[in-house]
Amino acid sequence: GNHDRHGSQKDFSRLLEHMRANSIFPLINEEHIINMGETKISLYASDDIRTSIPDLSFFDNANADKFVIFFPHSPDILPEVLQKNRKAFDLALCGHTHGGQIALFGKALHSSSEYKNRYLSGWKEEKKHRFFITNGVGTSLIPVRIGARPQMHAIILVSEQARHLG
């Protein structure tokens, strides 16, 4: 996320070292492929759009042979990914917005997204791409939430073949 890069490059390197030592393998402009028999699931995470340089060249190649799950921290990167008229990913899972953190009647008083309430929270679809923006459990700027309940999710992927079997 955007707060991971606060501090020096040395601090960030130590954070990554500590994560890997504890079996947490961050994807930073990287892909990890999970082979499940004939099905391949591609997990791709770009670096944060606000604090670093995301590498979107991953989307230049056709991903038709894999189910692609894109993990950008902020949904603000989505318009850039979706600007080309092609299938970039099958599902994107985002955070960053905290559901507005203080939101009244579905509108944030202050948005951490340059797109304001467009990417506030929940399931969205644009240009035939589905994505989910979670409120998460944390806060930003002040430790208060009003109208933006903390969220944790379990998302179950079901293949088209299994779905048709009932």
Order of alpha helices (4+ residues) and beta strands (2+ residues): alpha-beta-beta-beta-alpha-beta-beta-beta-beta-beta-alpha
